[in-house]
């Protein structure tokens, strides 16, 4: 098994990301319980407070872990299919929490007769949830279920990776807009005096930026990518047969020319498998 390059540095960055992400979740809870009205589900401000807590917990922290889960070196001995299920499961949890947080906002606004979807924060936030849901659905359909042809998976993988990282960065930017907007609405002129609540929430915003930067750095280093597995068995689309398989089964007494053709076909199939395997292991839904 291949050893990770700069293993110590990766562990340091991973530990830092986990610590920063966990502290961010704690600060969001301190904010809503100490400075706001806590958490509830009765149309009061406590219901709205679910929004920042669930967004930071699910849409930022859990999504960030889902992005780098393939790169954890102690998971490299696990099957790629198992890691796909873990990756998809974490993203599903993040999506559910994001949707619940959106429901809390709409429910609170409707109870207080506050207009919905008028700010840039709400526009980009809703777009992020929609595109994230689409990303998750296409990830299931194309990369997890054994129906999509290999060429389609290889074609869509770079788009899947890029869109996943873009959505993650967009979510953090939207969260920064949201917490700033909330402070302005809640504190009004007192915000300019840097009260303790404003200082705490500003620090929360800084931690979100640091967390996102750490995740994006770890996800973009090629030498920390999950290595290709030797003799990989690819989960092929149903009904699809590897090139050269049928020829290989009938070549026991073939001529030298036929054997040469077989080697060409088998080598082409092997390269195709490795290309698809590399694509699947880079999945960041």
Secondary structure by P-SEA (a helix, b strand, c coil): cccccaaaaaaaaaaaaaaaaaaaaaaaaaaaaaccccccccccccccaaaaaaaaacccaaaaaaaacccccccccccaaaaaaaaaaaaaaaaaaaaaaaaaaaaaaaaacccccccaaaaaaaaaaaaaaaaaaaaaaccccccccaaaaaaaaaaaaaaaaaaaaaaaaaaaaaaaaaaaaacccccccccaaaaaaaaaaaaaaaaaaaaaaaaacccccccccccccccccccccccaaaaaaccccccaaaaaaaaaaaaaaaaaaaaaaaaaaaccc
